[in-house]
Amino acid sequence: MQVQLKNYTFQINPGKNKHYWTHINATDWEPHTFAIFDQFIDKDAVVLDIGSWSGVLTLYAAKIAKEVHALDPDPVCFEELNTNVQLNPSIAEKVKTYQIAISNKKESSRLSAREHYGASSSSILQRKRDTENSLELETISLNEFLEKEKISKVDFIKMDVEGAEFKILPTIGKALQKTNYPTLYVSFHYHFLNEHFYQKHVPSVFLNKLLLRLEQTFGFSLFGKQIQKELAPLFEDLKAYRYVYKSDGTLIDFETLQSKPTIIKETDLVFTNVEWII
C-alpha cells in the first residue's frame, strides 16, 4: 500500500490496521504533529520515537532526520514497524527499532490492550475495559535505555505511550539533562489515567462502565482530587525548558501548568529551548 504523508510517499504493509492507514492516507491527519516535526527536526537531528505504533511518524521523521530510534513494546506494532521501515530502503538505514517499554523504572509489568494488540491502544496503565492483558514484560527507564544503547545525542523526543507518560515524566530529568534537554513532544492520555483509577478502586466492570458514562454525560470527576494529586509532580523535571507550547503553537508557562494541570485534557505539549516561530 502506498501512503502520502505531507510531501513524502511511503510503501507500507497495513497488516491488521488497514482502516487506520486508509484513514491517515485519505485525510489531513494530525497536521499539528507534522508541523511540530517540521519545526523542530532537521537533517542533523537524532530522534527518539517513543511509542511508534506501526511507524507512521518514524517514517516521516526518518525523511528529515539523521537518525531515528523507534520504540514500541506491542508485539503486533513492532512487527509492522519493522516491516514498514524495511519497505522503504531509502530511510531504513537511518532507523533502529526496539521492542521495549519505557516507564519510570525497571520492573515487571503487564501490557494491556483495549481491543487487540496492534490497535494503538496498548498500555501499561491497566483499565477494566482492556480485553487483552496477557503480555508480561519488563519496563525500563529512559535513562537506563539511553545508557544501555549508548545513545548520547538526542535532539527530539516524541512520546505517545498511551498513559505511560504519567509514570515517565516525573522521573525523566536525568535522561533529559544527559542529552542537553532535547525538544520533547508529549501526547497526553488523561482518560487512560482516569480509567486506571477506576480499575484500581472500582472492581465491578459494570460499575466502571456506568460511572464513566455518567462522568461523560454530567461532567463530574469521581477521582478528580486524586488525579490532581497524581499530576502535581508531573512537570517538575521539565522546568529547565525555556518554552512550553500547546500543539497549535500557543505559548504557555509553567505557572499555568502547575495551577491547571488538567490542561492536558485539551492539548498535547511541546517542551523546548528553541523558539517556535509560526
N, C-alpha and C positions, 0 to 999 in steps of 0.2 A: 504494500500500500504506500502511496506517495502522499506526504503531507507538506503543507506550506506553513511555516512559522515566520511570520512577517516577510522578510526579504530572502529567506533561505528555504530550500527544498530538501526534504529528507526522505529516505526509504525506511519504512518501519514494518514490522510484523505486529499487528494489533493484538495477537494472542486472544486472551479472554476479554479484552477491553475494546473491542471494535467500536462499540457505541460511544465510548469516551473519545477515542481518536477521531471518529467521524464528526463528533460534535466540535472538537478542537479545530479540525480542518475546515469545518463549514461555517464557523462563526468568528467574530473578533474576540477570541478567547483571551481573557486576562490582559488587556492592553497595558494596565498599570504595571504588571510584572515585567513585561518586555521593556517598558520604559525605564524601570529600575535597572534591569540588566544592561541596557544600552548606556545608561548614565554612569554606572559605577564599575563596569568591566571593560578593560581594554586589552590590547593584543599581548601585553606582558603580564597579565593577571593570572594568579593561581586561585582557582575557585573550589570551594567545598560545597557540594550539593547534598545537604543532609536531609534525607527523605526524598529520594529521587524518583520514586514510583517507577514507571516504565521508561523514563528517560527524556520526557519532552523538554524539560529545561536543561538537562545535562547536554543534550544535543545542541540546543541553541547556544548555551554558554561556550561549548567547545568550538563553535564557529568564530567566536570573538576572542576567547582567552588563549593563553599559552598552555594551560594545563588545568584539568578538571578531575577532582576526586569525588566520585559519586557513591553515596552510601544509602542502602536500604536493607532492612532485616527481613522483609516479607519475601518468602521463597519464590512466589509467583512473580512479583515485581522484579526481583533480582534477575531471574531468568530472562524476562522480557527486556530488562535494561541491557543486559549483556548482548542479547540478540540484536537489539536496535542500534547499539553502538557499532557492532561488527558489520551491520548492513550499510554503514556509512564510512568507508575506508579513509576518506579524506580527513576525518577527525578522530578515527579510532585510536590512533597512536597518542593522542592528547589525553585520553580518558583512562582512568584507573578506577575499577569498581570494587566495592567492599560489601559483603553481606554481613552487616553489623548494625547493632542498635546503640545509639548514643543516649546516655542518661546522666544522672548525677554521680554515679559511682559504678564500680564493678560489682555486679551481683547477679544472681539467678533471677530471671523474671519470666513472664508469660506474654506472648504476643497474641492479642485477640483481634478478631475481625467481625464487623457487624454483619456482613453478608457472607463474604468468602474472601480468602486471601487473594491479593492482586487487585482489589477494588478500590485502592487508595483510601482505605479507612482503617487499616491495621494500626493498633495502638498498644502501648504498654500500660495505658490507663484503662483498666477494665470497666465495662459497663454491662448492665443487666441485659441489654438488647444484643450483646455480642452472641453470635450463634456458633462461631468457631473460636476456640480458645485453648487448643491442644498443643500449640507450639511453644516449647520451653527454650529459652535462650539465655545467654549471658550478656548483660549490658556492660558498657564501658564509658568512662567519662571522656569528654572531648580532649582534655589534656593528655589522658592516657593514650588515646588514639593517635594524637599527633606524635607523641614520643615513640610509640610502637612502630609507626610507619615512617619515622624520621622526616616528618614534614615540618620545616622551619619557616617557610614563607607561605603566607596566605593573604590574599588581597580582598576577597569577597566570600561571604558565607551566606548561602540561602538555607534557611531552616524551616522545613514544613514537615513536622513529625507527629501530627495528629494527637496533640496533647502532651507529648513528652517534653515540650518546651517548658512546661511548668516545673519539671524536675531539673532540666538542664540549666536554664538561665541563672538561677540563684547561685550556681557553683561554677560558672563559666569564666570567672575573672582571670584565673591563672593562664588558661589557654589563650584568652584574648591578649593579655599582657605579653605573653611569649611571642605572639605573632604581630605585635605592634598595632593592635586594635583594627583589624580589617573591617570594612563595611559589613554590617550584619543586617540581613533582611529576614524578619521573622513573621511567619504566618501563625496567627493565634487561633486556638480552638477552644474558646470559652465553654461552649456547650459540652465538649468532651469532659472538661473538668467538672462541670455541674453534674453530668450523668455519673461521673466517677464517685462523687459524694453520695448520690442516690444508691449506687451499687454497694458502698460501704455501710450505709446507715438504714437503708430500706430493703429488707431481704425479699419482699414479695415482688415478683415480676409484674403482676397485675397492678399493684400499688405504684410501682415505678412508672408504668405507662400512664396511669390515671393522673398522678400528681404532675408529671411532666406536661401532660396535655393541659391540665388546669393552669400551670405556670404560663404556658404559651398563650392561653386564652385570656387570662386575667392579669398577667404581668407581675405576679408576685414571685419571690425567690425564697424557697424553703431554707436553703443553705447559704443565703446571701452573706450573712455575717461571717460564717466560717470561710467562705471563698475570699471575702475581703481580707481576712487574716492570712490566708494562703498566698494572696497576691502581694502582700505588703513588702516582702523582701525581693520581689521578682526582678526589679531593675537596679538593685544596689551595685551589682558587678558591672553595670553598663555606664556608670556615671562619668567615666573618663572620656566618653564621646562628647564632641562639641555640639553635634546636631542630632536631633530626633525628628524624623519626618513621618507623617501618615503616608499611606501608599499612593495617595494622589499628589504628593509633593508638598503638602501643607506642613510648615514648621511648627512644632510644639516644643514644650520644655519639660524637664524632669519634675518640676513642681506640679505641673498638670497631671503627669503620670502618677505621682505619689498621692495626689488628692483625689484623682479619679482613675484608678487602675482598670476599672471596667470599660474604659475607652477601647480596650482590645476586643470588646464585643462588636465594635463598629468598624475597625480598621486593622490591617497589618501595619507593622512599623519598620522603619529603616533607621539604624543607629550608625552614624558615620562621622568621620573627621573631614569629609570632603563636602563642600557646599553643593547643594543640588540646585542647579540653575535651570529653570524651566523657561 
